[in-house]
């Protein structure tokens, strides 16, 4: 049976596609989107263990944060 690693990230409605595409390009598969404890959307991703290093996960997180803040001033 394969081993999986997981990550979660908040989704901003105005940049959902950018966030999902950033994580997908790093090999993460979207599993589910749920309402978070504060009312926002949270995406759950998975990929096989060893699918990348922690630097890739950090890069995905940074890209998500960048995409989320790109539209805040609009």
PQR file of N, CA, C, O and H, with PARSE charges and radii, in Angstrom:
ATOM      1  N   UNK A   1       0.848  -1.176   0.000 -0.4000 1.5000
ATOM      2  CA  UNK A   1       0.000   0.000   0.000 -0.0000 2.0000
ATOM      3  C   UNK A   1       0.891   1.236   0.000  0.5500 1.7000
ATOM      4  O   UNK A   1       1.852   1.302   0.767 -0.5500 1.4000
ATOM      5  N   UNK A   2       0.584   2.229  -0.859 -0.4000 1.5000
ATOM      6  CA  UNK A   2       1.429   3.430  -0.901 -0.0000 2.0000
ATOM      7  C   UNK A   2       1.289   4.274   0.362  0.5500 1.7000
ATOM      8  O   UNK A   2       0.236   4.300   0.999 -0.5500 1.4000
ATOM      9  H   UNK A   2      -0.197   2.176  -1.482  0.4000 1.0000
ATOM     10  N   UNK A   3       2.357   4.951   0.702 -0.4000 1.5000
ATOM     11  CA  UNK A   3       2.328   5.912   1.815 -0.0000 2.0000
ATOM     12  C   UNK A   3       2.098   7.293   1.213  0.5500 1.7000
ATOM     13  O   UNK A   3       2.591   7.595   0.126 -0.5500 1.4000
ATOM     14  H   UNK A   3       3.213   4.930   0.184  0.4000 1.0000
ATOM     15  N   UNK A   4       1.349   8.123   1.921 -0.4000 1.5000
ATOM     16  CA  UNK A   4       0.991   9.452   1.437 -0.0000 2.0000
ATOM     17  C   UNK A   4       1.496  10.519   2.385  0.5500 1.7000
ATOM     18  O   UNK A   4       1.658  10.282   3.582 -0.5500 1.4000
ATOM     19  H   UNK A   4       0.948   7.878   2.803  0.4000 1.0000
ATOM     20  N   UNK A   5       1.740  11.682   1.841 -0.4000 1.5000
ATOM     21  CA  UNK A   5       1.967  12.871   2.660 -0.0000 2.0000
ATOM     22  C   UNK A   5       0.859  13.853   2.314  0.5500 1.7000
ATOM     23  O   UNK A   5       0.336  13.844   1.200 -0.5500 1.4000
ATOM     24  H   UNK A   5       1.608  11.875   0.869  0.4000 1.0000
ATOM     25  N   UNK A   6       0.506  14.697   3.270 -0.4000 1.5000
ATOM     26  CA  UNK A   6      -0.637  15.600   3.123 -0.0000 2.0000
ATOM     27  C   UNK A   6      -0.235  17.021   3.460  0.5500 1.7000
ATOM     28  O   UNK A   6       0.717  17.264   4.201 -0.5500 1.4000
ATOM     29  H   UNK A   6       0.931  14.705   4.175  0.4000 1.0000
ATOM     30  N   UNK A   7      -0.989  17.956   2.893 -0.4000 1.5000
ATOM     31  CA  UNK A   7      -0.794  19.369   3.205 -0.0000 2.0000
ATOM     32  C   UNK A   7      -2.155  20.053   3.085  0.5500 1.7000
ATOM     33  O   UNK A   7      -3.004  19.640   2.295 -0.5500 1.4000
ATOM     34  H   UNK A   7      -1.763  17.759   2.291  0.4000 1.0000
ATOM     35  N   UNK A   8      -2.346  21.098   3.875 -0.4000 1.5000
ATOM     36  CA  UNK A   8      -3.566  21.903   3.768 -0.0000 2.0000
ATOM     37  C   UNK A   8      -3.160  23.344   3.500  0.5500 1.7000
ATOM     38  O   UNK A   8      -2.077  23.788   3.883 -0.5500 1.4000
ATOM     39  H   UNK A   8      -1.656  21.434   4.516  0.4000 1.0000
ATOM     40  N   UNK A   9      -4.053  24.060   2.835 -0.4000 1.5000
ATOM     41  CA  UNK A   9      -3.811  25.474   2.564 -0.0000 2.0000
ATOM     42  C   UNK A   9      -5.143  26.193   2.473  0.5500 1.7000
ATOM     43  O   UNK A   9      -6.121  25.624   1.988 -0.5500 1.4000
ATOM     44  H   UNK A   9      -4.932  23.700   2.523  0.4000 1.0000
ATOM     45  N   UNK A  10      -5.198  27.435   2.932 -0.4000 1.5000
ATOM     46  CA  UNK A  10      -6.435  28.206   2.763 -0.0000 2.0000
ATOM     47  C   UNK A  10      -6.627  28.569   1.290  0.5500 1.7000
ATOM     48  O   UNK A  10      -5.655  28.760   0.560 -0.5500 1.4000
ATOM     49  H   UNK A  10      -4.403  27.897   3.326  0.4000 1.0000
ATOM     50  N   UNK A  11      -7.874  28.660   0.863 -0.4000 1.5000
ATOM     51  CA  UNK A  11      -8.199  29.076  -0.503 -0.0000 2.0000
ATOM     52  C   UNK A  11      -8.879  30.430  -0.464  0.5500 1.7000
ATOM     53  O   UNK A  11      -9.833  30.636   0.285 -0.5500 1.4000
ATOM     54  H   UNK A  11      -8.664  28.505   1.456  0.4000 1.0000
ATOM     55  N   UNK A  12      -8.392  31.335  -1.260 -0.4000 1.5000
ATOM     56  CA  UNK A  12      -9.022  32.629  -1.425 -0.0000 2.0000
ATOM     57  C   UNK A  12      -9.887  32.550  -2.672  0.5500 1.7000
ATOM     58  O   UNK A  12      -9.401  32.153  -3.731 -0.5500 1.4000
ATOM     59  H   UNK A  12      -7.616  31.168  -1.869  0.4000 1.0000
ATOM     60  N   UNK A  13     -11.143  32.917  -2.571 -0.4000 1.5000
ATOM     61  CA  UNK A  13     -12.089  32.759  -3.676 -0.0000 2.0000
ATOM     62  C   UNK A  13     -11.600  33.455  -4.944  0.5500 1.7000
ATOM     63  O   UNK A  13     -11.804  32.939  -6.043 -0.5500 1.4000
ATOM     64  H   UNK A  13     -11.537  33.239  -1.711  0.4000 1.0000
ATOM     65  N   UNK A  14     -10.962  34.610  -4.813 -0.4000 1.5000
ATOM     66  CA  UNK A  14     -10.528  35.379  -5.976 -0.0000 2.0000
ATOM     67  C   UNK A  14      -9.279  34.803  -6.648  0.5500 1.7000
ATOM     68  O   UNK A  14      -8.929  35.243  -7.743 -0.5500 1.4000
ATOM     69  H   UNK A  14     -10.796  35.029  -3.920  0.4000 1.0000
ATOM     70  N   UNK A  15      -8.595  33.833  -6.028 -0.4000 1.5000
ATOM     71  CA  UNK A  15      -7.387  33.266  -6.630 -0.0000 2.0000
ATOM     72  C   UNK A  15      -7.330  31.752  -6.484  0.5500 1.7000
ATOM     73  O   UNK A  15      -6.245  31.175  -6.409 -0.5500 1.4000
ATOM     74  H   UNK A  15      -8.880  33.475  -5.138  0.4000 1.0000
ATOM     75  N   UNK A  16      -8.483  31.112  -6.443 -0.4000 1.5000
ATOM     76  CA  UNK A  16      -8.546  29.658  -6.244 -0.0000 2.0000
ATOM     77  C   UNK A  16      -7.755  28.913  -7.308  0.5500 1.7000
ATOM     78  O   UNK A  16      -6.954  28.040  -6.975 -0.5500 1.4000
ATOM     79  H   UNK A  16      -9.365  31.581  -6.504  0.4000 1.0000
ATOM     80  N   UNK A  17      -7.960  29.236  -8.577 -0.4000 1.5000
ATOM     81  CA  UNK A  17      -7.276  28.516  -9.654 -0.0000 2.0000
ATOM     82  C   UNK A  17      -5.761  28.635  -9.535  0.5500 1.7000
ATOM     83  O   UNK A  17      -5.051  27.647  -9.721 -0.5500 1.4000
ATOM     84  H   UNK A  17      -8.610  29.945  -8.848  0.4000 1.0000
ATOM     85  N   UNK A  18      -5.264  29.811  -9.233 -0.4000 1.5000
ATOM     86  CA  UNK A  18      -3.821  30.008  -9.101 -0.0000 2.0000
ATOM     87  C   UNK A  18      -3.256  29.163  -7.963  0.5500 1.7000
ATOM     88  O   UNK A  18      -2.204  28.540  -8.107 -0.5500 1.4000
ATOM     89  H   UNK A  18      -5.841  30.614  -9.081  0.4000 1.0000
ATOM     90  N   UNK A  19      -3.949  29.146  -6.851 -0.4000 1.5000
ATOM     91  CA  UNK A  19      -3.492  28.359  -5.704 -0.0000 2.0000
ATOM     92  C   UNK A  19      -3.492  26.877  -6.044  0.5500 1.7000
ATOM     93  O   UNK A  19      -2.507  26.184  -5.788 -0.5500 1.4000
ATOM     94  H   UNK A  19      -4.803  29.653  -6.734  0.4000 1.0000
ATOM     95  N   UNK A  20      -4.589  26.379  -6.619 -0.4000 1.5000
ATOM     96  CA  UNK A  20      -4.674  24.961  -6.966 -0.0000 2.0000
ATOM     97  C   UNK A  20      -3.625  24.591  -8.009  0.5500 1.7000
ATOM     98  O   UNK A  20      -3.004  23.533  -7.905 -0.5500 1.4000
ATOM     99  H   UNK A  20      -5.389  26.941  -6.826  0.4000 1.0000
ATOM    100  N   UNK A  21      -3.419  25.437  -9.006 -0.4000 1.5000
ATOM    101  CA  UNK A  21      -2.416  25.152 -10.035 -0.0000 2.0000
ATOM    102  C   UNK A  21      -0.999  25.133  -9.468  0.5500 1.7000
ATOM    103  O   UNK A  21      -0.175  24.321  -9.889 -0.5500 1.4000
ATOM    104  H   UNK A  21      -3.924  26.296  -9.091  0.4000 1.0000
ATOM    105  N   UNK A  22      -0.712  26.016  -8.522 -0.4000 1.5000
ATOM    106  CA  UNK A  22       0.620  26.026  -7.898 -0.0000 2.0000
ATOM    107  C   UNK A  22       0.897  24.723  -7.171  0.5500 1.7000
ATOM    108  O   UNK A  22       1.972  24.142  -7.321 -0.5500 1.4000
ATOM    109  H   UNK A  22      -1.381  26.676  -8.181  0.4000 1.0000
ATOM    110  N   UNK A  23      -0.062  24.264  -6.386 -0.4000 1.5000
ATOM    111  CA  UNK A  23       0.134  23.001  -5.669 -0.0000 2.0000
ATOM    112  C   UNK A  23       0.165  21.824  -6.629  0.5500 1.7000
ATOM    113  O   UNK A  23       0.963  20.904  -6.452 -0.5500 1.4000
ATOM    114  H   UNK A  23      -0.934  24.736  -6.263  0.4000 1.0000
ATOM    115  N   UNK A  24      -0.703  21.842  -7.656 -0.4000 1.5000
ATOM    116  CA  UNK A  24      -0.721  20.764  -8.634 -0.0000 2.0000
ATOM    117  C   UNK A  24       0.585  20.633  -9.391  0.5500 1.7000
ATOM    118  O   UNK A  24       1.021  19.523  -9.700 -0.5500 1.4000
ATOM    119  H   UNK A  24      -1.351  22.590  -7.800  0.4000 1.0000
ATOM    120  N   UNK A  25       1.215  21.765  -9.693 -0.4000 1.5000
ATOM    121  CA  UNK A  25       2.490  21.722 -10.418 -0.0000 2.0000
ATOM    122  C   UNK A  25       3.604  21.106  -9.584  0.5500 1.7000
ATOM    123  O   UNK A  25       4.623  20.677 -10.125 -0.5500 1.4000
ATOM    124  H   UNK A  25       0.861  22.666  -9.442  0.4000 1.0000
ATOM    125  N   UNK A  26       3.416  21.060  -8.278 -0.4000 1.5000
ATOM    126  CA  UNK A  26       4.390  20.410  -7.393 -0.0000 2.0000
ATOM    127  C   UNK A  26       4.011  18.964  -7.087  0.5500 1.7000
ATOM    128  O   UNK A  26       4.610  18.335  -6.216 -0.5500 1.4000
ATOM    129  H   UNK A  26       2.588  21.408  -7.839  0.4000 1.0000
ATOM    130  N   UNK A  27       3.014  18.436  -7.804 -0.4000 1.5000
ATOM    131  CA  UNK A  27       2.656  17.030  -7.642 -0.0000 2.0000
ATOM    132  C   UNK A  27       1.586  16.747  -6.614  0.5500 1.7000
ATOM    133  O   UNK A  27       1.321  15.582  -6.319 -0.5500 1.4000
ATOM    134  H   UNK A  27       2.527  18.947  -8.512  0.4000 1.0000
ATOM    135  N   UNK A  28       0.957  17.776  -6.054 -0.4000 1.5000
ATOM    136  CA  UNK A  28      -0.083  17.586  -5.058 -0.0000 2.0000
ATOM    137  C   UNK A  28      -1.437  17.402  -5.737  0.5500 1.7000
ATOM    138  O   UNK A  28      -1.781  18.145  -6.655 -0.5500 1.4000
ATOM    139  H   UNK A  28       1.172  18.723  -6.294  0.4000 1.0000
ATOM    140  N   UNK A  29      -2.195  16.422  -5.289 -0.4000 1.5000
ATOM    141  CA  UNK A  29      -3.539  16.144  -5.789 -0.0000 2.0000
ATOM    142  C   UNK A  29      -4.566  16.668  -4.794  0.5500 1.7000
ATOM    143  O   UNK A  29      -4.487  16.380  -3.600 -0.5500 1.4000
ATOM    144  H   UNK A  29      -1.915  15.818  -4.543  0.4000 1.0000
ATOM    145  N   UNK A  30      -5.530  17.439  -5.291 -0.4000 1.5000
ATOM    146  CA  UNK A  30      -6.594  17.954  -4.429 -0.0000 2.0000
ATOM    147  C   UNK A  30      -7.472  16.800  -3.983  0.5500 1.7000
ATOM    148  O   UNK A  30      -7.961  16.026  -4.806 -0.5500 1.4000
ATOM    149  H   UNK A  30      -5.595  17.673  -6.261  0.4000 1.0000
ATOM    150  N   UNK A  31      -7.671  16.688  -2.673 -0.4000 1.5000
ATOM    151  CA  UNK A  31      -8.505  15.632  -2.112 -0.0000 2.0000
ATOM    152  C   UNK A  31      -9.880  16.164  -1.761  0.5500 1.7000
ATOM    153  O   UNK A  31     -10.898  15.545  -2.070 -0.5500 1.4000
ATOM    154  H   UNK A  31      -7.274  17.317  -2.004  0.4000 1.0000
ATOM    155  N   UNK A  32      -9.899  17.325  -1.107 -0.4000 1.5000
ATOM    156  CA  UNK A  32     -11.165  17.853  -0.614 -0.0000 2.0000
ATOM    157  C   UNK A  32     -11.023  19.334  -0.288  0.5500 1.7000
ATOM    158  O   UNK A  32      -9.941  19.811   0.053 -0.5500 1.4000
ATOM    159  H   UNK A  32      -9.071  17.828  -0.856  0.4000 1.0000
ATOM    160  N   UNK A  33     -12.130  20.046  -0.400 -0.4000 1.5000
ATOM    161  CA  UNK A  33     -12.207  21.435   0.049 -0.0000 2.0000
ATOM    162  C   UNK A  33     -13.308  21.496   1.094  0.5500 1.7000
ATOM    163  O   UNK A  33     -14.434  21.064   0.847 -0.5500 1.4000
ATOM    164  H   UNK A  33     -13.009  19.659  -0.677  0.4000 1.0000
ATOM    165  N   UNK A  34     -12.978  22.038   2.267 -0.4000 1.5000
ATOM    166  CA  UNK A  34     -13.942  22.129   3.360 -0.0000 2.0000
ATOM    167  C   UNK A  34     -13.956  23.548   3.914  0.5500 1.7000
ATOM    168  O   UNK A  34     -13.044  24.336   3.664 -0.5500 1.4000
ATOM    169  H   UNK A  34     -12.064  22.389   2.467  0.4000 1.0000
ATOM    170  N   UNK A  35     -14.989  23.855   4.656 -0.4000 1.5000
ATOM    171  CA  UNK A  35     -15.053  25.133   5.355 -0.0000 2.0000
ATOM    172  C   UNK A  35     -14.168  25.044   6.595  0.5500 1.7000
ATOM    173  O   UNK A  35     -14.303  24.124   7.401 -0.5500 1.4000
ATOM    174  H   UNK A  35     -15.730  23.215   4.858  0.4000 1.0000
ATOM    175  N   UNK A  36     -13.265  26.009   6.736 -0.4000 1.5000
ATOM    176  CA  UNK A  36     -12.356  26.020   7.866 -0.0000 2.0000
ATOM    177  C   UNK A  36     -13.037  26.517   9.133  0.5500 1.7000
ATOM    178  O   UNK A  36     -14.187  26.953   9.094 -0.5500 1.4000
ATOM    179  H   UNK A  36     -13.156  26.757   6.081  0.4000 1.0000
ATOM    180  N   UNK A  37     -12.331  26.453  10.248 -0.4000 1.5000
ATOM    181  CA  UNK A  37     -12.897  26.852  11.529 -0.0000 2.0000
ATOM    182  C   UNK A  37     -13.294  28.325  11.598  0.5500 1.7000
ATOM    183  O   UNK A  37     -14.162  28.697  12.387 -0.5500 1.4000
ATOM    184  H   UNK A  37     -11.397  26.099  10.279  0.4000 1.0000
ATOM    185  N   UNK A  38     -12.666  29.161  10.778 -0.4000 1.5000
ATOM    186  CA  UNK A  38     -12.979  30.592  10.772 -0.0000 2.0000
ATOM    187  C   UNK A  38     -13.922  30.967   9.634  0.5500 1.7000
ATOM    188  O   UNK A  38     -14.195  32.148   9.416 -0.5500 1.4000
ATOM    189  H   UNK A  38     -11.960  28.859  10.137  0.4000 1.0000
ATOM    190  N   UNK A  39     -14.423  29.966   8.906 -0.4000 1.5000
ATOM    191  CA  UNK A  39     -15.387  30.212   7.846 -0.0000 2.0000
ATOM    192  C   UNK A  39     -14.821  30.229   6.448  0.5500 1.7000
ATOM    193  O   UNK A  39     -15.588  30.150   5.489 -0.5500 1.4000
ATOM    194  H   UNK A  39     -14.201  29.007   9.083  0.4000 1.0000
ATOM    195  N   UNK A  40     -13.509  30.328   6.284 -0.4000 1.5000
ATOM    196  CA  UNK A  40     -12.911  30.314   4.947 -0.0000 2.0000
ATOM    197  C   UNK A  40     -12.808  28.899   4.409  0.5500 1.7000
ATOM    198  O   UNK A  40     -13.119  27.934   5.108 -0.5500 1.4000
ATOM    199  H   UNK A  40     -12.886  30.392   7.063  0.4000 1.0000
ATOM    200  N   UNK A  41     -12.371  28.780   3.165 -0.4000 1.5000
ATOM    201  CA  UNK A  41     -12.196  27.473   2.553 -0.0000 2.0000
ATOM    202  C   UNK A  41     -10.779  26.965   2.792  0.5500 1.7000
ATOM    203  O   UNK A  41      -9.816  27.731   2.757 -0.5500 1.4000
ATOM    204  H   UNK A  41     -12.119  29.563   2.597  0.4000 1.0000
ATOM    205  N   UNK A  42     -10.669  25.659   3.035 -0.4000 1.5000
ATOM    206  CA  UNK A  42      -9.381  25.009   3.231 -0.0000 2.0000
ATOM    207  C   UNK A  42      -9.296  23.840   2.256  0.5500 1.7000
ATOM    208  O   UNK A  42     -10.206  23.015   2.184 -0.5500 1.4000
ATOM    209  H   UNK A  42     -11.451  25.037   3.063  0.4000 1.0000
ATOM    210  N   UNK A  43      -8.194  23.775   1.505 -0.4000 1.5000
ATOM    211  CA  UNK A  43      -7.964  22.683   0.561 -0.0000 2.0000
ATOM    212  C   UNK A  43      -7.030  21.654   1.193  0.5500 1.7000
ATOM    213  O   UNK A  43      -6.032  22.000   1.825 -0.5500 1.4000
ATOM    214  H   UNK A  43      -7.455  24.445   1.564  0.4000 1.0000
ATOM    215  N   UNK A  44      -7.377  20.391   1.008 -0.4000 1.5000
ATOM    216  CA  UNK A  44      -6.551  19.272   1.463 -0.0000 2.0000
ATOM    217  C   UNK A  44      -5.953  18.603   0.236  0.5500 1.7000
ATOM    218  O   UNK A  44      -6.672  18.247  -0.698 -0.5500 1.4000
ATOM    219  H   UNK A  44      -8.188  20.110   0.494  0.4000 1.0000
ATOM    220  N   UNK A  45      -4.634  18.432   0.239 -0.4000 1.5000
ATOM    221  CA  UNK A  45      -3.921  17.808  -0.866 -0.0000 2.0000
ATOM    222  C   UNK A  45      -3.171  16.587  -0.371  0.5500 1.7000
ATOM    223  O   UNK A  45      -2.867  16.468   0.816 -0.5500 1.4000
ATOM    224  H   UNK A  45      -4.049  18.721   0.997  0.4000 1.0000
ATOM    225  N   UNK A  46      -2.872  15.668  -1.305 -0.4000 1.5000
ATOM    226  CA  UNK A  46      -2.040  14.516  -0.979 -0.0000 2.0000
ATOM    227  C   UNK A  46      -1.134  14.230  -2.164  0.5500 1.7000
ATOM    228  O   UNK A  46      -1.416  14.632  -3.293 -0.5500 1.4000
ATOM    229  H   UNK A  46      -3.120  15.764  -2.270  0.4000 1.0000
ATOM    230  N   UNK A  47      -0.039  13.527  -1.887 -0.4000 1.5000
ATOM    231  CA  UNK A  47       0.833  12.976  -2.911 -0.0000 2.0000
ATOM    232  C   UNK A  47       1.598  11.816  -2.282  0.5500 1.7000
ATOM    233  O   UNK A  47       1.737  11.745  -1.061 -0.5500 1.4000
ATOM    234  H   UNK A  47       0.190  13.201  -0.970  0.4000 1.0000
ATOM    235  N   UNK A  48       2.086  10.919  -3.112 -0.4000 1.5000
ATOM    236  CA  UNK A  48       2.855   9.804  -2.539 -0.0000 2.0000
ATOM    237  C   UNK A  48       4.064  10.325  -1.765  0.5500 1.7000
ATOM    238  O   UNK A  48       4.691  11.302  -2.173 -0.5500 1.4000
ATOM    239  H   UNK A  48       1.973  10.976  -4.104  0.4000 1.0000
ATOM    240  N   UNK A  49       4.385   9.683  -0.665 -0.4000 1.5000
ATOM    241  CA  UNK A  49       5.574  10.076   0.105 -0.0000 2.0000
ATOM    242  C   UNK A  49       6.792  10.002  -0.789  0.5500 1.7000
ATOM    243  O   UNK A  49       6.925   9.093  -1.609 -0.5500 1.4000
ATOM    244  H   UNK A  49       3.876   8.890  -0.333  0.4000 1.0000
ATOM    245  N   UNK A  50       7.672  10.961  -0.622 -0.4000 1.5000
ATOM    246  CA  UNK A  50       8.853  11.007  -1.459 -0.0000 2.0000
ATOM    247  C   UNK A  50       8.585  11.710  -2.776  0.5500 1.7000
ATOM    248  O   UNK A  50       9.449  11.733  -3.652 -0.5500 1.4000
ATOM    249  H   UNK A  50       7.563  11.699   0.044  0.4000 1.0000
ATOM    250  N   UNK A  51       7.377  12.295  -2.932 -0.4000 1.5000
ATOM    251  CA  UNK A  51       7.031  12.990  -4.163 -0.0000 2.0000
ATOM    252  C   UNK A  51       7.764  14.301  -4.315  0.5500 1.7000
ATOM    253  O   UNK A  51       7.692  14.929  -5.370 -0.5500 1.4000
ATOM    254  H   UNK A  51       6.675  12.277  -2.221  0.4000 1.0000
ATOM    255  N   UNK A  52       8.453  14.717  -3.307 -0.4000 1.5000
ATOM    256  CA  UNK A  52       9.195  15.969  -3.359 -0.0000 2.0000
ATOM    257  C   UNK A  52       9.788  16.226  -1.993  0.5500 1.7000
ATOM    258  O   UNK A  52       9.485  15.524  -1.029 -0.5500 1.4000
ATOM    259  H   UNK A  52       8.512  14.206  -2.449  0.4000 1.0000
ATOM    260  N   UNK A  53      10.621  17.222  -1.918 -0.4000 1.5000
ATOM    261  CA  UNK A  53      11.218  17.537  -0.630 -0.0000 2.0000
ATOM    262  C   UNK A  53      10.448  18.644   0.063  0.5500 1.7000
ATOM    263  O   UNK A  53       9.518  19.220  -0.501 -0.5500 1.4000
ATOM    264  H   UNK A  53      10.867  17.793  -2.701  0.4000 1.0000
ATOM    265  N   UNK A  54      10.838  18.928   1.267 -0.4000 1.5000
ATOM    266  CA  UNK A  54      10.130  19.966   2.017 -0.0000 2.0000
ATOM    267  C   UNK A  54      10.308  21.339   1.372  0.5500 1.7000
ATOM    268  O   UNK A  54       9.486  22.231   1.583 -0.5500 1.4000
ATOM    269  H   UNK A  54      11.594  18.460   1.725  0.4000 1.0000
ATOM    270  N   UNK A  55      11.367  21.516   0.591 -0.4000 1.5000
ATOM    271  CA  UNK A  55      11.557  22.789  -0.106 -0.0000 2.0000
ATOM    272  C   UNK A  55      10.446  22.997  -1.125  0.5500 1.7000
ATOM    273  O   UNK A  55       9.979  24.119  -1.317 -0.5500 1.4000
ATOM    274  H   UNK A  55      12.034  20.791   0.420  0.4000 1.0000
ATOM    275  N   UNK A  56      10.019  21.908  -1.784 -0.4000 1.5000
ATOM    276  CA  UNK A  56       8.921  22.020  -2.754 -0.0000 2.0000
ATOM    277  C   UNK A  56       7.627  22.389  -2.047  0.5500 1.7000
ATOM    278  O   UNK A  56       6.858  23.212  -2.543 -0.5500 1.4000
ATOM    279  H   UNK A  56      10.399  20.996  -1.629  0.4000 1.0000
ATOM    280  N   UNK A  57       7.384  21.786  -0.893 -0.4000 1.5000
ATOM    281  CA  UNK A  57       6.185  22.134  -0.127 -0.0000 2.0000
ATOM    282  C   UNK A  57       6.245  23.584   0.320  0.5500 1.7000
ATOM    283  O   UNK A  57       5.236  24.289   0.292 -0.5500 1.4000
ATOM    284  H   UNK A  57       8.008  21.117  -0.490  0.4000 1.0000
ATOM    285  N   UNK A  58       7.419  24.031   0.732 -0.4000 1.5000
ATOM    286  CA  UNK A  58       7.573  25.428   1.132 -0.0000 2.0000
ATOM    287  C   UNK A  58       7.362  26.361  -0.049  0.5500 1.7000
ATOM    288  O   UNK A  58       6.766  27.428   0.096 -0.5500 1.4000
ATOM    289  H   UNK A  58       8.239  23.459   0.755  0.4000 1.0000
ATOM    290  N   UNK A  59       7.852  25.958  -1.224 -0.4000 1.5000
ATOM    291  CA  UNK A  59       7.654  26.772  -2.426 -0.0000 2.0000
ATOM    292  C   UNK A  59       6.178  26.843  -2.783  0.5500 1.7000
ATOM    293  O   UNK A  59       5.682  27.898  -3.180 -0.5500 1.4000
ATOM    294  H   UNK A  59       8.336  25.091  -1.342  0.4000 1.0000
ATOM    295  N   UNK A  60       5.473  25.726  -2.643 -0.4000 1.5000
ATOM    296  CA  UNK A  60       4.038  25.722  -2.911 -0.0000 2.0000
ATOM    297  C   UNK A  60       3.296  26.617  -1.941  0.5500 1.7000
ATOM    298  O   UNK A  60       2.375  27.334  -2.333 -0.5500 1.4000
ATOM    299  H   UNK A  60       5.876  24.870  -2.319  0.4000 1.0000
ATOM    300  N   UNK A  61       3.687  26.582  -0.686 -0.4000 1.5000
ATOM    301  CA  UNK A  61       3.056  27.433   0.320 -0.0000 2.0000
ATOM    302  C   UNK A  61       3.327  28.902   0.017  0.5500 1.7000
ATOM    303  O   UNK A  61       2.433  29.738   0.143 -0.5500 1.4000
ATOM    304  H   UNK A  61       4.435  26.000  -0.368  0.4000 1.0000
ATOM    305  N   UNK A  62       4.551  29.215  -0.381 -0.4000 1.5000
ATOM    306  CA  UNK A  62       4.885  30.597  -0.711 -0.0000 2.0000
ATOM    307  C   UNK A  62       4.105  31.072  -1.928  0.5500 1.7000
ATOM    308  O   UNK A  62       3.636  32.209  -1.969 -0.5500 1.4000
ATOM    309  H   UNK A  62       5.277  28.536  -0.483  0.4000 1.0000
ATOM    310  N   UNK A  63       3.970  30.194  -2.919 -0.4000 1.5000
ATOM    311  CA  UNK A  63       3.214  30.556  -4.116 -0.0000 2.0000
ATOM    312  C   UNK A  63       1.751  30.774  -3.778  0.5500 1.7000
ATOM    313  O   UNK A  63       1.122  31.684  -4.317 -0.5500 1.4000
ATOM    314  H   UNK A  63       4.352  29.270  -2.885  0.4000 1.0000
ATOM    315  N   UNK A  64       1.201  29.952  -2.896 -0.4000 1.5000
ATOM    316  CA  UNK A  64      -0.194  30.123  -2.486 -0.0000 2.0000
ATOM    317  C   UNK A  64      -0.385  31.443  -1.762  0.5500 1.7000
ATOM    318  O   UNK A  64      -1.355  32.161  -2.003 -0.5500 1.4000
ATOM    319  H   UNK A  64       1.713  29.212  -2.458  0.4000 1.0000
ATOM    320  N   UNK A  65       0.541  31.754  -0.877 -0.4000 1.5000
ATOM    321  CA  UNK A  65       0.450  33.022  -0.145 -0.0000 2.0000
ATOM    322  C   UNK A  65       0.555  34.203  -1.099  0.5500 1.7000
ATOM    323  O   UNK A  65      -0.165  35.191  -0.955 -0.5500 1.4000
ATOM    324  H   UNK A  65       1.329  31.171  -0.680  0.4000 1.0000
ATOM    325  N   UNK A  66       1.450  34.100  -2.070 -0.4000 1.5000
ATOM    326  CA  UNK A  66       1.605  35.166  -3.044 -0.0000 2.0000
ATOM    327  C   UNK A  66       0.340  35.345  -3.879  0.5500 1.7000
ATOM    328  O   UNK A  66      -0.099  36.469  -4.122 -0.5500 1.4000
ATOM    329  H   UNK A  66       2.035  33.297  -2.187  0.4000 1.0000
ATOM    330  N   UNK A  67      -0.239  34.231  -4.314 -0.4000 1.5000
ATOM    331  CA  UNK A  67      -1.470  34.306  -5.102 -0.0000 2.0000
ATOM    332  C   UNK A  67      -2.606  34.883  -4.270  0.5500 1.7000
ATOM    333  O   UNK A  67      -3.431  35.640  -4.782 -0.5500 1.4000
ATOM    334  H   UNK A  67       0.118  33.318  -4.117  0.4000 1.0000
ATOM    335  N   UNK A  68      -2.652  34.533  -3.004 -0.4000 1.5000
ATOM    336  CA  UNK A  68      -3.722  35.007  -2.134 -0.0000 2.0000
ATOM    337  C   UNK A  68      -3.621  36.505  -1.889  0.5500 1.7000
ATOM    338  O   UNK A  68      -4.640  37.189  -1.805 -0.5500 1.4000
ATOM    339  H   UNK A  68      -1.982  33.918  -2.588  0.4000 1.0000
ATOM    340  N   UNK A  69      -2.405  37.018  -1.773 -0.4000 1.5000
ATOM    341  CA  UNK A  69      -2.238  38.441  -1.478 -0.0000 2.0000
ATOM    342  C   UNK A  69      -2.237  39.302  -2.731  0.5500 1.7000
ATOM    343  O   UNK A  69      -2.356  40.524  -2.632 -0.5500 1.4000
ATOM    344  H   UNK A  69      -1.577  36.461  -1.841  0.4000 1.0000
ATOM    345  N   UNK A  70      -2.106  38.697  -3.908 -0.4000 1.5000
ATOM    346  CA  UNK A  70      -2.033  39.472  -5.148 -0.0000 2.0000
ATOM    347  C   UNK A  70      -3.295  40.302  -5.385  0.5500 1.7000
ATOM    348  O   UNK A  70      -3.238  41.339  -6.045 -0.5500 1.4000
ATOM    349  H   UNK A  70      -2.009  37.705  -3.988  0.4000 1.0000
ATOM    350  N   UNK A  71      -4.423  39.856  -4.858 -0.4000 1.5000
ATOM    351  CA  UNK A  71      -5.679  40.534  -5.121 -0.0000 2.0000
ATOM    352  C   UNK A  71      -6.236  41.280  -3.904  0.5500 1.7000
ATOM    353  O   UNK A  71      -7.330  41.840  -3.980 -0.5500 1.4000
ATOM    354  H   UNK A  71      -4.470  39.013  -4.322  0.4000 1.0000
ATOM    355  N   UNK A  72      -5.518  41.298  -2.804 -0.4000 1.5000
ATOM    356  CA  UNK A  72      -6.029  41.906  -1.583 -0.0000 2.0000
ATOM    357  C   UNK A  72      -6.265  43.411  -1.723  0.5500 1.7000
ATOM    358  O   UNK A  72      -7.194  43.945  -1.117 -0.5500 1.4000
ATOM    359  H   UNK A  72      -4.629  40.843  -2.742  0.4000 1.0000
ATOM    360  N   UNK A  73      -5.457  44.087  -2.496 -0.4000 1.5000
ATOM    361  CA  UNK A  73      -5.569  45.533  -2.613 -0.0000 2.0000
ATOM    362  C   UNK A  73      -6.599  45.979  -3.638  0.5500 1.7000
ATOM    363  O   UNK A  73      -6.795  47.178  -3.840 -0.5500 1.4000
ATOM    364  H   UNK A  73      -4.702  43.653  -2.989  0.4000 1.0000
ATOM    365  N   UNK A  74      -7.253  45.033  -4.281 -0.4000 1.5000
ATOM    366  CA  UNK A  74      -8.242  45.384  -5.303 -0.0000 2.0000
ATOM    367  C   UNK A  74      -9.592  45.639  -4.725  0.5500 1.7000
ATOM    368  O   UNK A  74     -10.531  45.945  -5.460 -0.5500 1.4000
ATOM    369  H   UNK A  74      -7.094  44.060  -4.117  0.4000 1.0000
TER
END
